[in-house]
Amino acid sequence: MANAEQLKALMRSHNSGDDEHFRAVAMQIAAHAARVGNNQLAEELRDLVDRARRTQTPVASHRAVPIARPSGDLAGLVTASYPDTRLPEMVLAEKISDRLREVVSQYRQRDLLRSHGLQPKRKLLLVGPPGCGKTMSASAVAGECGLPLMFVQLHSLITKYMGETAAKLHLVFDAMVQTRGVYLFDEFDAIGSHRDTRNDVGEIRRVLNSFLQFLERDDSESIIIAATNFAGMLDNALFRRFDDIISYGLPTPTMARNLIRNRLTVFDINTIQWKVVLAAGRNLSHAEITHACEDSARNAVLAGNKTISTESLARSLRDRNMAAHRRETKGQPRQ
């Protein structure tokens, strides 16, 4: 059956007239029903969703998104994928979810906005610690919008030759016009750091200046997402170039509990002592909690158990916390 978050997501999408999001949540409920053995409900829900898609009248006519296969010089700079991640599947703070849904809604209704002289939000800066959902959010936005996720390879973009990096950057922004997609610049601080940084080199300053110019001039229909773990390193001029800046943080106890429930949905966790488990997972990121759940799940499967015990899960979470602490003492960030 649908959980409370899914029911709320269904109502929000219904109230906002967001049919695609409504169907995405329904498919998530169908997938959960299939996992717990309720195949009849899963099949009926899928049939209803398919029927709704076939009978829906398109709101507006948009150009089709071509299959993204970067070629030539672009092939080494961008990798393309078609994510099936959806926002209802993510455990995020409500404010973050709302702002991401706003971006998706505005993208779907961009023609309506433009007919009133308005532009949709499509240039986002995501900031926050590692493992808190920034990259996955980009995948979810792409999945919700039916767009390819175009992952910009910064290690291929930045070279030691004067002018070459800016030329490659120009290729990427040209691609945004030719192929609609969600273009993700992950670890963006590699090119977005302060232009007056003492140890900076002239080429990186030129790259940042070029990026600022390209971003300012871009009028494509693509969505541009930059993500960084180090907002304090970014040049101040960047912040006013983005339509929205979304800050991520470590999960709250409620979010951690929901994340654990989602990851261990096929196991019996009714005996979990949440106070013990949440204490063991304090200060862990979304990604670290997910990995701990997977560690505990693997142990359960190999032991032939269908139940996840408090001891097993708490031990996995404590192990992750200890590993993170060791990395921090060596000056390495959490993953």
N, C-alpha and C positions, 0 to 999 in steps of 0.2 A: 504494500500500500504506500501511497505518497506520504512523505514526512511533512512536518510543519513548514519547513523552508520551501519545499516544492509547492505546497498548497498556496503559500503566500506569493510565490513567483507566478503561479497560474493566475491569481487574482490581479496582480500588478499588470501582467501582460494583457489580460482581458480588459482591464479598466483603461489602459493606454491605447488599446486597439492594435497592439503589436502581435499580429497573428503568428509570425514566424517564431517569435520567442515562445508563445503559447505552445506551439507544436514541438519546439525543442524540449520544453519541460515535460510534455506528455511522452516524448520518446525516451527521456531519462527515466520516467516512472515505469515505462514498458520494459526498459533494460533491467531495472531493479527487480521487477516482477519475474522476469525470465531467470535471473540469477538465483532467486529464492524458490524456484520451481513452479511458479504460477504461470505456466506457459499459455493457458487459455486467455488470461487477462492480457498478457503481453501481446499475443497475436491480435486480439480484438482492438487494443489501443493502436497498434501499428496500422491495422486496416483503416481505422477511423482517421488517423493522421494522413495516410496516403490518399484517402478519399477527399479529405479537406484540401490537400494540395492540388488535386486534379480539378476540383470544382471552383477553386478561388479565382476570382477575376483580378488580373494584375492591376495594381494601383497606378503604376506609371510604366512607360516603356523606356528601358535603359539599354545601352549598348552591352552586348555580352562581354564577359571577361574572357579573354583568350587564355588557352592553356599556357601556363608560364613555363617556358623552357629557355632560361638564359643561355645565350650562345655567343660565340666570338669573345671579344674582350670582356663582356659582361659575365660570362660563365664563371670566371674565377673570382668575381666580386660579389655575386649574389647567388644564394641557393633558394629554391622555391619548394614549398610544400603546401598541401591542402589540409589544414587541421580540421578535426572533427570535434575539437573541444568547444564547449558551450559555457556561457557565464553561469547558468544555474548549477553546473557541476563544481564550480569553484567555491571555496570557503574564504570569503573576503569580508572586510568591514563593510557595513551597509552603505556608508558614504562612498566608498570606492566602487562598489557594485552599481550604485545609482549613477555615478559619473560615467562609468563605462557603458551602461545601458543608454545613457543620454547620447553618447557618441554614436552608438549603433543606430539608435532611433533617428538621429539627424542624418546619418549617412543614407538610410533607407528613404528618407523624405527630403533628400537634398534638392530635388527639382522644385518641390513646393517652397522651400526656403529661398531658393534663388529667384523664383518668380516674384518674391517680395523684396528682392535686393539684399538678401542675407546669405551668408556662407555657413555651411555646417562646420562644427569643430572637427578637425582632422589632423591637427599637429599636436601630439601629446608628448609630455616629458614625464616619465615614471621614475621616481626616486625612492630609495629605501634599501635596507640591508639585503644581502644575498639570500636567496631561497624563499622570498616572501611573495612570489607570484607575479613578478613584473613580466617575465618572458611568457609565462603561461597566459597572462592577461592579453598579450598581443596575439597569441594563438586563438584565444577565445573570441576576440574582436574580429579576427579574420574569419573564424568559423561562423559566427553570427551573421556576418555581412556576405558570406559566400565568396570571399576573396582569397587568393593565394597569399600565404605568408612569405614575404621576400626577405630573407635574413641576410643583411649586409655583412660581408666578411671583412671586418676592419683590419685584420692582419694582412690581407691582400691589398687593401685599399691604401695603406700607409707605406710609402717607400722612402728611400734615402735620396732620391733624385728630385731636384728642384722642379716644381711644376707638374710632375707626373701624378702625384696624389690628387691634386686639384682636378686634373684632367679625368682621372678615374671617377672622382666624385661627380663630375659633370655627367659622365655616362650613366651613373645611378639615377640622377635626377631626370635625365632624359627618358630613362626606362619608366619612371613613374607616370609620364604622360602617355607612353605607348601601351603599357600594361597596368591596368588598375590592380592594386594590391595593398596589403598592409606591409609597409617597408620598415623593418626593425633594425635600428642601430643599437645593438646591445653593447654594454661596457662603454658607453658613449663618452665617458671622461677621457678616453684615449685621444679624442680629437677636440673635445669641448672644454679642456682645462683653461684656466686663466691665461690670457695672452701676456700677462706680465710675470708669469712664473719664472723664478730666477734661473732654473735649470732647463728652461724650455729652449727649443731650437727654432730658428727662423722658419723652417719648412712647416712645422706644426702650427705656428701662428698664421701662416698663409693659408693652411688647410682650414683652420677655424674661420678665418675671414671669408673664405670661399663658401664654406657651409652656411654661414650666416646670410650671405648674398643669395645662394640658391634657395634656401628655405624661405626667405622673404619674397622671392619672385615666383615661387612655385604656385601654380594655379591648376594643378592636375586634379583628378578625382580620386587619387590614391590617399591612403591614410599613412601618415608618417609618425612613427613611435620611436623615441629615444629613451633608453633605459640606463640608469647608472646607480651604483652603490654608493657613490661619493658626490652628493649634491654640492658639498662645500668646495669641491675642486672646480666646479663649472664656472665659466666666464659669465659675469652678470648680464652681458648683452644677450645671452641665449634665452633667458627666462621670458623676456617680453616678445620673443619670436614665436613662442608656442601658444596655442589656443587654451591649453589647460595643463596644469602641473599637478600630478596626483602623487601623494606621499603614501608609501607603504610602511608597515611596521610589523613587529612580531605578533603572532596571534594571541588574542585574549584567551582566558580559560574556556569561555563558551565556544569560541572559534576552534580551539584545539580539540575540544570534545566533539564538535561536529565533524572536524576533519578525521578524527580517529574512527568515528561511526561510519563515515563514508568509505574509508579505506578498508575497513574490516566488516563490511556489510554481509559477506557470505559466511561469517563465523558467528557463533553464539558469544556475545559479550555481555550477557545479562548479569553476570556475577562480578563484573568489573567494579572495583572500588575506586570511584573517580577521583576522590581526594588524593589518594596515593599516586595514581597515574598522572594526574595533572601536576602534582608537585614534582614528580620525576621529569616531566617534560617542560618545566618552567625555563624560559629564556631560549627555547628552541624555535627555529624558523619553521614555516610550513613544510619546506622540503625535508628538514631533519626529522620532523614528526612523521612524515610520510615514509621515509626510509626506515624509521624505527618500527612502524606498523608492518612494513613488508618483512623486516627481519623476524618479527614475532610470528607473522603469518607463515613464513617458510618453516620455522621451527615447528609450528603446530601441524602443518601438512606432513612433514617428515616423521613426526611422532604419531601420525594417524589420529590427531585430535580435531574436533570440530568446534572446540571452545578455546577462546583466548583467555588465559588467566591473568589476574592482576599482576602476579609475580613476573610472568614472562614479558608482558608489555612494559611494566615499569623498569625491568632490567634493560630492555632494548633502548628505552628512552634515556636511562642513566648512562648507558654506554655511549650514546650519541652526544650527551652533554659533556662527558669526560673527554671524548675525542675533540669536540669543539673547543674545550678549555685548553687542551694541549696545543692546538693550532694557534690559539690566541696568545699563549705564552711564547710561542715562536714568532710572533708578529704576523701570522697569517690570518686572514679574515675567515669568519664562519662560512660554510658552504650553503 
